[in-house]
Amino acid sequence: MKITALCLSTATIHLLSSVPGAAQTFTQSQRNAMNHVSQVLAAATACPEYKPNLVLLALIGVQYKFSIEDPKVNAIIVAKAKEHKAGIEAAGKTIGCLAAWALYGPGGQNVPDLLSRN
């Protein structure tokens, strides 16, 4: 999966694009949700044993009213995902991937079930 392209899947993009266009500014809740999306995408990229739950990622966009097709949303998610991926790599793949799993795997502390094993 390439973060720069954010090729989640056609189904996910269609689900996210059904949300009205994002406003020029985002609430803190929207930014937090985008940050979770970016962390999961970074983990799925840095840790090939994990895959993102595309349905739940799409539902986050619907719940928080942002579309990944919105250029501002896309730019935020891509930039944050690059930062998170660098953090995972800096921590070391084993520790970084285990931390992501603890946050987003089944029973995750942040948002459970956003990551699963391949």
N, CA, C and O atoms as a MOPAC input file, in Angstrom:
PM7 MOZYME 1SCF
protein

 N      0.85600 1    -1.17500 1     0.00000 1
 C      0.00000 1     0.00000 1     0.00000 1
 C      0.89600 1     1.22900 1     0.00000 1
 O      1.81100 1     1.32000 1     0.81900 1
 N      0.65800 1     2.16200 1    -0.88600 1
 C      1.41900 1     3.40200 1    -0.93600 1
 C      0.61900 1     4.49600 1    -0.27400 1
 O     -0.51400 1     4.77900 1    -0.66400 1
 N      1.22200 1     5.11400 1     0.73900 1
 C      0.53300 1     6.18400 1     1.45600 1
 C      0.34100 1     7.38100 1     0.54500 1
 O     -0.71300 1     8.01600 1     0.58200 1
 N      1.33700 1     7.70800 1    -0.27600 1
 C      1.24000 1     8.90200 1    -1.10400 1
 C      0.04700 1     8.83300 1    -2.04100 1
 O     -0.56500 1     9.86000 1    -2.33700 1
 N     -0.28200 1     7.68400 1    -2.49400 1
 C     -1.41500 1     7.54500 1    -3.40000 1
 C     -2.72400 1     7.35400 1    -2.62900 1
 O     -3.80600 1     7.60900 1    -3.15900 1
 N     -2.61700 1     6.90700 1    -1.37900 1
 C     -3.78900 1     6.59500 1    -0.56700 1
 C     -4.80900 1     5.76800 1    -1.34000 1
 O     -5.99500 1     6.09500 1    -1.39100 1
 N     -4.32700 1     4.71200 1    -1.92400 1
 C     -5.20500 1     3.80600 1    -2.66600 1
 C     -5.80800 1     2.80900 1    -1.69400 1
 O     -5.37800 1     1.65600 1    -1.64600 1
 N     -6.76900 1     3.22300 1    -0.94100 1
 C     -7.38800 1     2.33100 1     0.03100 1
 C     -8.13400 1     1.21800 1    -0.68700 1
 O     -7.82800 1     0.03900 1    -0.51300 1
 N     -9.07900 1     1.59000 1    -1.46600 1
 C     -9.82700 1     0.68800 1    -2.33100 1
 C    -10.92600 1     1.51000 1    -2.96400 1
 O    -11.32900 1     2.54700 1    -2.43700 1
 N    -11.39600 1     1.04400 1    -4.08000 1
 C    -12.46400 1     1.77000 1    -4.75400 1
 C    -13.69400 1     1.86300 1    -3.86300 1
 O    -14.35500 1     2.90100 1    -3.82400 1
 N    -14.00300 1     0.79700 1    -3.15400 1
 C    -15.18100 1     0.80100 1    -2.28800 1
 C    -15.04300 1     1.83800 1    -1.18000 1
 O    -16.00300 1     2.54500 1    -0.87300 1
 N    -13.88000 1     1.93500 1    -0.58700 1
 C    -13.68200 1     2.89700 1     0.49200 1
 C    -13.80600 1     4.31100 1    -0.01600 1
 O    -14.45900 1     5.14300 1     0.61500 1
 N    -13.19100 1     4.59800 1    -1.14300 1
 C    -13.25900 1     5.94500 1    -1.69000 1
 C    -14.70000 1     6.30800 1    -2.02400 1
 O    -15.12700 1     7.44000 1    -1.79600 1
 N    -15.44400 1     5.35700 1    -2.55900 1
 C    -16.84600 1     5.64500 1    -2.85500 1
 C    -17.63000 1     5.91200 1    -1.57500 1
 O    -18.46800 1     6.81300 1    -1.53700 1
 N    -17.36200 1     5.13500 1    -0.52600 1
 C    -18.04700 1     5.37400 1     0.74000 1
 C    -17.69100 1     6.74400 1     1.29800 1
 O    -18.56600 1     7.48600 1     1.74200 1
 N    -16.40600 1     7.07600 1     1.27500 1
 C    -15.98700 1     8.35300 1     1.82600 1
 C    -16.45800 1     9.52100 1     0.97500 1
 O    -16.72000 1    10.60200 1     1.50100 1
 N    -16.56600 1     9.32000 1    -0.31400 1
 C    -16.96700 1    10.43000 1    -1.17300 1
 C    -18.45900 1    10.71300 1    -1.07700 1
 O    -18.93800 1    11.71800 1    -1.60200 1
 N    -19.18800 1     9.83400 1    -0.41200 1
 C    -20.61600 1    10.10200 1    -0.24400 1
 C    -20.87500 1    11.14600 1     0.83500 1
 O    -21.99800 1    11.62900 1     0.98500 1
 N    -19.83500 1    11.48900 1     1.58400 1
 C    -19.95000 1    12.51400 1     2.62000 1
 C    -19.82700 1    13.87700 1     1.94700 1
 O    -19.00500 1    14.03600 1     1.04500 1
 N    -20.62300 1    14.86900 1     2.36100 1
 C    -20.48200 1    16.20300 1     1.78000 1
 C    -19.05500 1    16.71400 1     1.93200 1
 O    -18.35300 1    16.32800 1     2.86700 1
 N    -18.63000 1    17.56800 1     1.03200 1
 C    -17.27200 1    18.10700 1     1.04400 1
 C    -16.90600 1    18.73300 1     2.37700 1
 O    -17.73100 1    19.36700 1     3.03500 1
 N    -15.66300 1    18.54400 1     2.75800 1
 C    -15.19700 1    19.07300 1     4.03700 1
 C    -15.10600 1    20.59800 1     3.99000 1
 O    -14.85300 1    21.19700 1     2.94500 1
 N    -15.31600 1    21.18400 1     5.12500 1
 C    -15.19500 1    22.63700 1     5.23200 1
 C    -13.72900 1    23.02100 1     5.16600 1
 O    -12.85100 1    22.16200 1     5.24200 1
 N    -13.46700 1    24.30700 1     5.02500 1
 C    -12.09300 1    24.78700 1     4.94500 1
 C    -11.34100 1    24.57200 1     6.24700 1
 O    -10.12600 1    24.37500 1     6.23300 1
 N    -12.03600 1    24.60600 1     7.35900 1
 C    -11.39900 1    24.33900 1     8.63800 1
 C    -12.03100 1    23.09400 1     9.22600 1
 O    -13.17600 1    22.75400 1     8.92700 1
 N    -11.26600 1    22.42400 1    10.06600 1
 C    -11.74800 1    21.17900 1    10.63700 1
 C    -11.82100 1    21.31100 1    12.14600 1
 O    -11.00500 1    21.99400 1    12.76500 1
 N    -12.80500 1    20.65100 1    12.72700 1
 C    -12.92300 1    20.63000 1    14.17800 1
 C    -11.81100 1    19.76700 1    14.75200 1
 O    -11.16500 1    19.00700 1    14.03100 1
 N    -11.59800 1    19.89200 1    16.04600 1
 C    -10.59400 1    19.05000 1    16.69900 1
 C    -10.98000 1    17.58200 1    16.58200 1
 O    -10.11100 1    16.72800 1    16.40500 1
 N    -12.26300 1    17.27900 1    16.67700 1
 C    -12.72700 1    15.89200 1    16.53400 1
 C    -12.41000 1    15.34700 1    15.14000 1
 O    -11.98000 1    14.20200 1    15.00400 1
 N    -12.61900 1    16.16000 1    14.11100 1
 C    -12.29100 1    15.72500 1    12.75500 1
 C    -10.78700 1    15.49300 1    12.59900 1
 O    -10.36400 1    14.50600 1    11.99800 1
 N     -9.99300 1    16.39900 1    13.13800 1
 C     -8.53200 1    16.24300 1    13.06100 1
 C     -8.08000 1    14.98300 1    13.80300 1
 O     -7.20100 1    14.26200 1    13.33100 1
 N     -8.68000 1    14.72600 1    14.95600 1
 C     -8.35000 1    13.50600 1    15.69900 1
 C     -8.70200 1    12.26400 1    14.88700 1
 O     -7.92400 1    11.31200 1    14.83000 1
 N     -9.87100 1    12.27600 1    14.26500 1
 C    -10.28800 1    11.13400 1    13.44400 1
 C     -9.34000 1    10.94700 1    12.26100 1
 O     -8.96000 1     9.81800 1    11.95000 1
 N     -8.95600 1    12.03000 1    11.60400 1
 C     -8.00600 1    11.93500 1    10.49200 1
 C     -6.66500 1    11.39100 1    10.98200 1
 O     -5.99600 1    10.63900 1    10.27200 1
 N     -6.28000 1    11.77200 1    12.18800 1
 C     -5.03300 1    11.27100 1    12.75400 1
 C     -5.10100 1     9.76000 1    12.97100 1
 O     -4.12900 1     9.05600 1    12.69600 1
 N     -6.22300 1     9.25800 1    13.45600 1
 C     -6.37600 1     7.81000 1    13.61500 1
 C     -6.27700 1     7.10600 1    12.26400 1
 O     -5.60300 1     6.08400 1    12.13800 1
 N     -6.94800 1     7.65800 1    11.25900 1
 C     -6.87200 1     7.07900 1     9.91100 1
 C     -5.42100 1     7.04600 1     9.44300 1
 O     -4.96300 1     6.03500 1     8.91000 1
 N     -4.70600 1     8.13100 1     9.63800 1
 C     -3.31800 1     8.19600 1     9.17700 1
 C     -2.42700 1     7.21900 1     9.94400 1
 O     -1.51500 1     6.63700 1     9.35700 1
 N     -2.66800 1     7.02700 1    11.22900 1
 C     -1.87500 1     6.07300 1    11.99900 1
 C     -2.09000 1     4.64900 1    11.50500 1
 O     -1.14300 1     3.86800 1    11.40700 1
 N     -3.32200 1     4.32000 1    11.19800 1
 C     -3.63000 1     2.97500 1    10.71100 1
 C     -3.00500 1     2.75400 1     9.33300 1
 O     -2.44500 1     1.68900 1     9.07400 1
 N     -3.09300 1     3.74000 1     8.45500 1
 C     -2.49000 1     3.60700 1     7.13100 1
 C     -0.96600 1     3.48500 1     7.23300 1
 O     -0.34900 1     2.70900 1     6.50400 1
 N     -0.37200 1     4.25200 1     8.13700 1
 C      1.07700 1     4.16600 1     8.34600 1
 C      1.45900 1     2.77800 1     8.84800 1
 O      2.43000 1     2.18900 1     8.37300 1
 N      0.70100 1     2.25800 1     9.80100 1
 C      0.99500 1     0.92800 1    10.34100 1
 C      0.84900 1    -0.14700 1     9.27400 1
 O      1.67300 1    -1.05900 1     9.19200 1
 N     -0.18900 1    -0.04600 1     8.46100 1
 C     -0.39200 1    -1.03900 1     7.41000 1
 C      0.71500 1    -0.97500 1     6.35900 1
 O      1.01600 1    -1.97900 1     5.71300 1
 N      1.31300 1     0.18400 1     6.18700 1
 C      2.40600 1     0.33900 1     5.23700 1
 C      3.72300 1    -0.14800 1     5.83600 1
 O      4.48900 1    -0.84800 1     5.17300 1
 N      3.98200 1     0.21700 1     7.07400 1
 C      5.24700 1    -0.14200 1     7.72300 1
 C      5.26900 1    -1.59300 1     8.20400 1
 O      6.33700 1    -2.19100 1     8.33900 1
 N      4.10800 1    -2.14600 1     8.45600 1
 C      3.99900 1    -3.48600 1     9.03700 1
 C      3.19100 1    -4.37100 1     8.09100 1
 O      1.96700 1    -4.43500 1     8.20900 1
 N      3.84800 1    -5.05000 1     7.15900 1
 C      3.11400 1    -5.80200 1     6.14100 1
 C      2.23900 1    -6.93200 1     6.68400 1
 O      1.40800 1    -7.47700 1     5.95700 1
 N      2.42200 1    -7.28300 1     7.95000 1
 C      1.57700 1    -8.32300 1     8.53800 1
 C      0.19200 1    -7.79500 1     8.92300 1
 O     -0.69600 1    -8.57300 1     9.27200 1
 N      0.01300 1    -6.48200 1     8.86000 1
 C     -1.26200 1    -5.86100 1     9.21100 1
 C     -1.97100 1    -5.33200 1     7.97100 1
 O     -1.34500 1    -4.97800 1     6.97200 1
 N     -3.27800 1    -5.29100 1     8.06700 1
 C     -4.06800 1    -4.65200 1     7.01900 1
 C     -5.12800 1    -3.78100 1     7.69200 1
 O     -5.62500 1    -4.11300 1     8.76800 1
 N     -5.46400 1    -2.66800 1     7.04900 1
 C     -6.47300 1    -1.77800 1     7.63500 1
 C     -7.88100 1    -2.32900 1     7.41600 1
 O     -8.14200 1    -3.01400 1     6.42700 1
 N     -8.77100 1    -2.02700 1     8.33800 1
 C    -10.17600 1    -2.36200 1     8.18500 1
 C    -10.80400 1    -1.22700 1     7.38200 1
 O    -11.16600 1    -0.18900 1     7.93600 1
 N    -10.92600 1    -1.43000 1     6.09000 1
 C    -11.37600 1    -0.36900 1     5.18900 1
 C    -12.80200 1     0.08100 1     5.46200 1
 O    -13.13300 1     1.25300 1     5.28100 1
 N    -13.63600 1    -0.83900 1     5.89100 1
 C    -15.02300 1    -0.47000 1     6.19200 1
 C    -15.07000 1     0.48800 1     7.37900 1
 O    -15.75800 1     1.50800 1     7.33100 1
 N    -14.33800 1     0.15900 1     8.44300 1
 C    -14.33600 1     1.05300 1     9.60700 1
 C    -13.66400 1     2.38800 1     9.29800 1
 O    -14.09700 1     3.42500 1     9.80100 1
 N    -12.61000 1     2.37800 1     8.47400 1
 C    -11.98500 1     3.64300 1     8.08100 1
 C    -12.98600 1     4.51400 1     7.32400 1
 O    -13.05200 1     5.72500 1     7.53600 1
 N    -13.75500 1     3.89600 1     6.45100 1
 C    -14.77000 1     4.64900 1     5.70800 1
 C    -15.83400 1     5.19700 1     6.64400 1
 O    -16.29300 1     6.32800 1     6.48100 1
 N    -16.22500 1     4.39100 1     7.62300 1
 C    -17.24200 1     4.84800 1     8.57000 1
 C    -16.74800 1     6.01200 1     9.42200 1
 O    -17.53700 1     6.86700 1     9.82100 1
 N    -15.45500 1     6.04900 1     9.70000 1
 C    -14.90200 1     7.19000 1    10.42900 1
 C    -15.11100 1     8.46600 1     9.61100 1
 O    -15.51300 1     9.49600 1    10.15200 1
 N    -14.83700 1     8.39300 1     8.31400 1
 C    -15.06000 1     9.55400 1     7.45100 1
 C    -16.51500 1     9.98400 1     7.43700 1
 O    -16.82100 1    11.17600 1     7.46900 1
 N    -17.40000 1     9.01800 1     7.39000 1
 C    -18.83200 1     9.32800 1     7.39300 1
 C    -19.22700 1     9.94500 1     8.73600 1
 O    -19.90700 1    10.97000 1     8.77900 1
 N    -18.79800 1     9.32000 1     9.82300 1
 C    -19.15400 1     9.79800 1    11.16200 1
 C    -18.67500 1    11.22100 1    11.40500 1
 O    -19.39500 1    12.03800 1    11.97900 1
 N    -17.44300 1    11.51600 1    10.96100 1
 C    -16.85500 1    12.82500 1    11.24100 1
 C    -16.96100 1    13.80000 1    10.06800 1
 O    -16.37900 1    14.88400 1    10.08500 1
 N    -17.71200 1    13.38900 1     9.05500 1
 C    -18.06600 1    14.25900 1     7.93500 1
 C    -16.85900 1    14.83700 1     7.20400 1
 O    -16.73800 1    16.05000 1     7.02800 1
 N    -15.96100 1    13.93000 1     6.77800 1
 C    -14.88700 1    14.34500 1     5.88500 1
 C    -14.71800 1    13.29800 1     4.79700 1
 O    -14.98600 1    12.11300 1     4.99800 1
 N    -14.27700 1    13.75400 1     3.66800 1
 C    -14.06900 1    12.89200 1     2.51600 1
 C    -12.58900 1    12.82400 1     2.19000 1
 O    -11.91500 1    13.85000 1     2.10400 1
 N    -12.08800 1    11.61500 1     2.01000 1
 C    -10.68100 1    11.45200 1     1.67600 1
 C    -10.37500 1    12.03400 1     0.29400 1
 O     -9.21400 1    12.28300 1    -0.02800 1
 N    -11.39000 1    12.24800 1    -0.50700 1
 C    -11.19400 1    12.85900 1    -1.82500 1
 C    -11.02300 1    14.37400 1    -1.74200 1
 O    -10.55100 1    14.99900 1    -2.69200 1
 N    -11.40500 1    14.96400 1    -0.61300 1
 C    -11.18300 1    16.39100 1    -0.42000 1
 C     -9.67500 1    16.61900 1    -0.35700 1
 O     -8.99900 1    15.99700 1     0.46200 1
 N     -9.13400 1    17.49800 1    -1.20300 1
 C     -7.67100 1    17.69100 1    -1.23400 1
 C     -7.07400 1    18.08800 1     0.11300 1
 O     -5.96200 1    17.66900 1     0.43700 1
 N     -7.79100 1    18.89000 1     0.90400 1
 C     -7.26200 1    19.27200 1     2.22100 1
 C     -7.21800 1    18.07200 1     3.16600 1
 O     -6.24800 1    17.89900 1     3.90400 1
 N     -8.25000 1    17.25600 1     3.14700 1
 C     -8.28300 1    16.06100 1     3.99400 1
 C     -7.16900 1    15.11000 1     3.57500 1
 O     -6.42800 1    14.59500 1     4.41200 1
 N     -7.06400 1    14.88900 1     2.27700 1
 C     -6.04200 1    13.99500 1     1.74900 1
 C     -4.64800 1    14.47500 1     2.15300 1
 O     -3.80800 1    13.67100 1     2.55600 1
 N     -4.40100 1    15.77000 1     2.05000 1
 C     -3.08900 1    16.31900 1     2.40100 1
 C     -2.79000 1    16.11000 1     3.88300 1
 O     -1.66300 1    15.77300 1     4.24700 1
 N     -3.78000 1    16.30700 1     4.72800 1
 C     -3.58500 1    16.11200 1     6.17300 1
 C     -3.27500 1    14.64900 1     6.46600 1
 O     -2.32300 1    14.34800 1     7.18700 1
 N     -4.06600 1    13.74600 1     5.91700 1
 C     -3.88100 1    12.31900 1     6.18700 1
 C     -2.53300 1    11.83500 1     5.65600 1
 O     -1.83000 1    11.09500 1     6.34400 1
 N     -2.16900 1    12.23700 1     4.45600 1
 C     -0.88600 1    11.80000 1     3.87600 1
 C      0.27600 1    12.33000 1     4.70700 1
 O      1.20700 1    11.58400 1     5.01100 1
 N      0.23600 1    13.60500 1     5.07800 1
 C      1.33100 1    14.18600 1     5.86600 1
 C      1.46400 1    13.50000 1     7.21900 1
 O      2.57100 1    13.17300 1     7.64700 1
 N      0.34500 1    13.28400 1     7.88700 1
 C      0.38800 1    12.63000 1     9.19900 1
 C      0.82000 1    11.17200 1     9.06200 1
 O      1.55300 1    10.66700 1     9.91200 1
 N      0.38300 1    10.49600 1     8.01900 1
 C      0.77000 1     9.09800 1     7.81900 1
 C      2.28100 1     8.97800 1     7.61800 1
 O      2.90400 1     8.04300 1     8.12200 1
 N      2.86300 1     9.91300 1     6.89100 1
 C      4.31600 1     9.90300 1     6.70500 1
 C      5.02500 1    10.08900 1     8.04100 1
 O      6.01700 1     9.41500 1     8.31900 1
 N      4.52100 1    10.99700 1     8.86300 1
 C      5.09900 1    11.21600 1    10.19900 1
 C      4.99200 1     9.95000 1    11.05100 1
 O      5.95800 1     9.55000 1    11.69900 1
 N      3.82700 1     9.33100 1    11.04600 1
 C      3.61800 1     8.13200 1    11.85800 1
 C      4.47700 1     6.96600 1    11.36800 1
 O      5.02000 1     6.20600 1    12.16900 1
 N      4.59400 1     6.83400 1    10.05900 1
 C      5.43200 1     5.75700 1     9.50000 1
 C      6.88500 1     5.96700 1     9.91500 1
 O      7.57200 1     5.01000 1    10.27100 1
 N      7.35500 1     7.20300 1     9.87100 1
 C      8.71900 1     7.50400 1    10.31300 1
 C      8.88700 1     7.17000 1    11.79400 1
 O      9.93700 1     6.67400 1    12.20500 1
 N      7.86600 1     7.43600 1    12.58800 1
 C      7.91000 1     7.10000 1    14.00800 1
 C      7.97300 1     5.60700 1    14.25400 1
 O      8.70800 1     5.14800 1    15.12900 1
 N      7.21500 1     4.85200 1    13.49400 1
 C      7.24100 1     3.38900 1    13.59800 1
 C      8.63700 1     2.87500 1    13.24700 1
 O      9.19500 1     2.02500 1    13.94000 1
 N      9.18200 1     3.40300 1    12.16700 1
 C     10.50800 1     2.97600 1    11.73300 1
 C     11.58000 1     3.39100 1    12.73800 1
 O     12.52400 1     2.63700 1    12.97500 1
 N     11.45000 1     4.57100 1    13.32800 1
 C     12.42900 1     5.04700 1    14.30900 1
 C     12.39500 1     4.19300 1    15.57300 1
 O     13.43200 1     3.96500 1    16.19600 1
 N     11.22100 1     3.72600 1    15.95100 1
 C     11.08700 1     2.88300 1    17.13400 1
 C     11.62500 1     1.47800 1    16.88600 1
 O     11.89200 1     0.72800 1    17.82400 1
 N     11.77800 1     1.14000 1    15.63400 1
 C     12.13300 1    -0.22900 1    15.25500 1
 C     10.86400 1    -0.95100 1    14.87500 1
 O      9.83500 1    -0.81200 1    15.53700 1
 N     10.93800 1    -1.72000 1    13.81000 1
 C      9.74100 1    -2.34500 1    13.25900 1
 C      8.99100 1    -3.16500 1    14.31100 1
 O      7.76700 1    -3.06900 1    14.40500 1
 N      9.68800 1    -3.94800 1    15.08100 1
 C      9.01000 1    -4.79900 1    16.05900 1
 C      8.24500 1    -3.96300 1    17.08300 1
 O      7.05600 1    -4.18700 1    17.30500 1
 N      8.90700 1    -3.02400 1    17.69000 1
 C      8.26200 1    -2.19500 1    18.72000 1
 C      7.18900 1    -1.30500 1    18.10300 1
 O      6.08900 1    -1.19400 1    18.64300 1
 N      7.50300 1    -0.66800 1    16.97300 1
 C      6.54400 1     0.21700 1    16.31800 1
 C      5.28400 1    -0.51200 1    15.88900 1
 O      4.17600 1    -0.00500 1    16.06200 1
 N      5.45400 1    -1.70100 1    15.33200 1
 C      4.29100 1    -2.46200 1    14.87400 1
 C      3.47100 1    -2.99000 1    16.04800 1
 O      2.24100 1    -2.99700 1    16.00100 1
 N      4.15700 1    -3.43000 1    17.09500 1
 C      3.42400 1    -3.89000 1    18.28100 1
 C      2.65300 1    -2.74300 1    18.93200 1
 O      1.54400 1    -2.94000 1    19.42800 1
 N      3.23600 1    -1.55600 1    18.93000 1
 C      2.53900 1    -0.38700 1    19.48700 1
 C      1.28800 1    -0.07400 1    18.66600 1
 O      0.22800 1     0.20400 1    19.22600 1
 N      1.41400 1    -0.11800 1    17.34000 1
 C      0.25100 1     0.13100 1    16.47900 1
 C     -0.82800 1    -0.91200 1    16.72900 1
 O     -2.01500 1    -0.58700 1    16.77000 1
 N     -0.41900 1    -2.16200 1    16.89400 1
 C     -1.37400 1    -3.24200 1    17.15200 1
 C     -2.09500 1    -3.00900 1    18.48600 1
 O     -3.30000 1    -3.23600 1    18.59400 1
 N     -1.35200 1    -2.55800 1    19.48900 1
 C     -1.95000 1    -2.29300 1    20.79700 1
 C     -2.96600 1    -1.15900 1    20.73000 1
 O     -3.93000 1    -1.14100 1    21.49500 1
 N     -2.75400 1    -0.21600 1    19.81900 1
 C     -3.66300 1     0.91600 1    19.68100 1
 C     -4.85500 1     0.63200 1    18.77600 1
 O     -5.95400 1     1.13000 1    19.02100 1
 N     -4.64100 1    -0.17600 1    17.72000 1
 C     -5.66800 1    -0.31700 1    16.68100 1
 C     -6.06200 1    -1.74900 1    16.33800 1
 O     -6.93900 1    -1.96000 1    15.50000 1
 N     -5.44300 1    -2.71300 1    16.95500 1
 C     -5.81800 1    -4.10700 1    16.71900 1
 C     -7.08600 1    -4.44200 1    17.48500 1
 O     -7.71300 1    -3.56100 1    18.07300 1
 N     -7.46600 1    -5.71900 1    17.48000 1
 C     -8.62800 1    -6.12000 1    18.28200 1
 C     -8.37800 1    -5.74700 1    19.74500 1
 O     -7.32800 1    -6.07300 1    20.29700 1
 N     -9.29900 1    -5.09200 1    20.34700 1
 C     -9.12100 1    -4.64900 1    21.72900 1
 C     -8.18200 1    -3.46100 1    21.85100 1
 O     -7.68600 1    -3.17400 1    22.94100 1
 N     -7.93200 1    -2.76500 1    20.74400 1
 C     -7.00500 1    -1.63400 1    20.74600 1
 C     -7.42300 1    -0.53300 1    21.70600 1
 O     -8.61000 1    -0.31400 1    21.94700 1
 N     -6.43000 1     0.15300 1    22.24800 1
 C     -6.68600 1     1.20400 1    23.22700 1
 C     -7.25500 1     2.47200 1    22.60300 1
 O     -7.99900 1     3.19700 1    23.26500 1
 N     -6.92600 1     2.75600 1    21.35200 1
 C     -7.45200 1     3.97300 1    20.70500 1
 C     -8.76200 1     3.67900 1    19.99200 1
 O     -9.82100 1     4.14500 1    20.41200 1
 N     -8.69000 1     2.90600 1    18.91300 1
 C     -9.88400 1     2.53200 1    18.15400 1
 C     -9.74600 1     1.05500 1    17.80100 1
 O     -9.02000 1     0.70900 1    16.86900 1
 N    -10.43300 1     0.17900 1    18.53400 1
 C    -10.29200 1    -1.24700 1    18.29200 1
 C    -10.72300 1    -1.64500 1    16.87900 1
 O    -11.62700 1    -1.05600 1    16.28600 1
 N    -10.04600 1    -2.65600 1    16.37600 1
 C    -10.38300 1    -3.32900 1    15.12100 1
 C    -10.11100 1    -2.54400 1    13.85200 1
 O    -10.60800 1    -2.91400 1    12.78900 1
 N     -9.33300 1    -1.46500 1    13.93200 1
 C     -8.96100 1    -0.77500 1    12.69500 1
 C     -7.83600 1    -1.51100 1    11.96600 1
 O     -7.63000 1    -1.31400 1    10.76900 1
 N     -7.10900 1    -2.36400 1    12.70200 1
 C     -6.07200 1    -3.19800 1    12.08700 1
 C     -6.40500 1    -4.66700 1    12.32500 1
 O     -6.91800 1    -5.05100 1    13.37700 1
 N     -6.09800 1    -5.46700 1    11.32000 1
 C     -6.19400 1    -6.91100 1    11.48400 1
 C     -4.93900 1    -7.52400 1    10.85700 1
 O     -4.16300 1    -6.84100 1    10.18900 1
 N     -4.76400 1    -8.79800 1    11.08300 1
 C     -3.60000 1    -9.48400 1    10.51700 1
 C     -3.93900 1   -10.00000 1     9.12900 1
 O     -5.06500 1   -10.41400 1     8.85500 1
 N     -2.92900 1    -9.96300 1     8.25700 1
 C     -3.09200 1   -10.49600 1     6.89100 1
 C     -3.26900 1   -11.99800 1     6.94200 1
 O     -3.42200 1   -12.63800 1     5.90200 1

